[in-house]
């Protein structure tokens, strides 16, 4: 039984725990979204947040072009001014 317990311990500390930590950070990032933030989505869209609701976000991806998508589709919050550089 000892080798089985050791293998489970290794799996926990090498796979399960880091994955739980990344998921917690992603939830915190989505909860901290604010109007005006520049974000990157799963699909590679770069945009500025115009409106936020409980589960959806409206992104301005170009002048007068807005896209509504789920909050969970946002992968990163980028530094201010990133859109002007792109």
Helices and strands as residue ranges (DSSP letters): H 2-11, I 12-16, H 17-31, E 38-41, E 46-52, E 56-62, E 65-70, G 71-73, E 74-78, H 82-85
